[in-house]
Amino acid sequence: MLQRSCWYAERTEPERVICVAGFMVNLDQLTATGPKGKLQLTELEARLLEVLTSQPNCVVSRAELLAKVWGYHAEIETRTVDNFIVRLRKYFEPEPDHPRFFISIRGQGYMFQGD
């Protein structure tokens, strides 16, 4: 009986925390703390961040982002990814109009350039 009691014990998984542009981003709590203070993220913003930062300095196509973050099929044309990238730039870039971290690669997709 004592051995089986561990089956019911709460399992604590480590929190998923990443560093983005000087911010500590907690992907589980959907928060970011950094130079601009504390930010509250949406679940989709956090998922997009996770996908981009998991492949730093690699181009991720819009179709791949749509599939991994939103579950859309590649043949769907949408500006959703672009709009979310604009939001991430406003949150994390020192100069959103001159991005250093969230880079657009024309005709290919987006890239997170790690700091």
C-alpha positions in Angstrom: 0.0 0.0 0.0 2.8 2.4 0.8 4.5 1.8 -2.5 1.2 2.5 -4.3 0.8 5.8 -2.5 3.3 7.4 -4.8 1.0 6.8 -7.7 -1.3 9.4 -6.2 1.3 11.9 -5.1 1.3 15.2 -7.0 3.9 15.4 -9.6 5.6 18.8 -10.0 7.0 19.5 -13.4 9.6 22.3 -13.7 8.2 25.5 -15.0 9.0 26.3 -18.6 11.0 29.6 -18.5 12.9 31.1 -21.4 14.9 34.3 -21.8 13.8 36.6 -24.6 15.5 40.0 -25.2 16.3 40.5 -21.5 12.9 39.3 -20.4 12.3 36.1 -18.3 9.2 34.6 -19.9 7.2 32.0 -17.9 5.4 30.0 -20.6 3.2 28.3 -18.0 2.0 31.4 -16.2 1.9 33.5 -19.4 4.0 36.3 -17.9 7.2 38.1 -18.9 9.3 40.2 -16.6 12.0 42.5 -17.9 13.1 46.0 -18.8 9.6 47.2 -19.6 8.2 45.7 -16.4 5.8 42.8 -16.2 3.8 41.7 -19.3 0.8 39.4 -19.5 0.8 37.2 -22.6 -2.0 35.3 -24.2 -1.6 31.5 -24.7 -1.1 31.9 -28.4 1.6 34.5 -27.9 3.4 32.2 -25.5 3.1 29.3 -27.9 4.5 31.4 -30.8 7.4 32.5 -28.6 8.1 28.9 -27.6 8.2 27.7 -31.2 10.4 30.6 -32.4 12.8 30.4 -29.5 13.1 26.6 -29.7 14.9 27.1 -33.1 17.0 30.2 -32.6 18.6 31.7 -35.7 16.6 29.3 -37.9 13.9 30.5 -40.3 10.4 29.1 -39.4 7.9 29.3 -42.3 4.5 31.0 -41.8 2.9 27.6 -42.7 4.9 25.8 -40.0 4.0 28.5 -37.4 0.3 28.2 -38.4 0.4 24.5 -38.0 2.3 24.3 -34.7 0.7 27.3 -32.9 -2.8 27.5 -34.4 -3.3 24.1 -35.8 -4.1 25.5 -39.3 -3.4 23.7 -42.5 -0.7 25.0 -44.7 -3.0 25.9 -47.6 -4.8 28.5 -45.5 -3.7 32.1 -46.2 -3.9 34.4 -43.2 -2.1 37.4 -41.8 -2.5 36.0 -38.2 1.2 35.2 -37.8 2.2 38.7 -39.0 -0.2 40.3 -36.5 1.2 38.3 -33.6 4.8 39.0 -34.6 3.9 42.7 -34.5 2.6 42.2 -31.0 5.8 40.4 -29.9 7.9 43.1 -31.3 6.0 45.8 -29.3 6.5 43.7 -26.2 10.1 42.7 -26.5 11.9 44.9 -29.0 13.7 48.0 -27.8 12.7 49.6 -31.2 9.8 47.6 -32.7 10.3 49.4 -36.1 13.9 48.1 -36.3 13.6 44.6 -34.9 16.7 42.8 -33.6 15.1 39.6 -32.2 12.0 38.8 -34.3 13.3 39.0 -37.9 11.2 38.8 -41.0 12.8 36.8 -43.8 11.0 37.9 -47.0 9.3 35.0 -48.8 10.4 32.4 -46.2 9.1 33.2 -42.7 10.3 34.5 -39.3 13.4 33.9 -37.2 14.2 34.5 -33.6 17.7 35.9 -33.3 18.8 35.0 -29.8 20.7 37.5 -27.7 
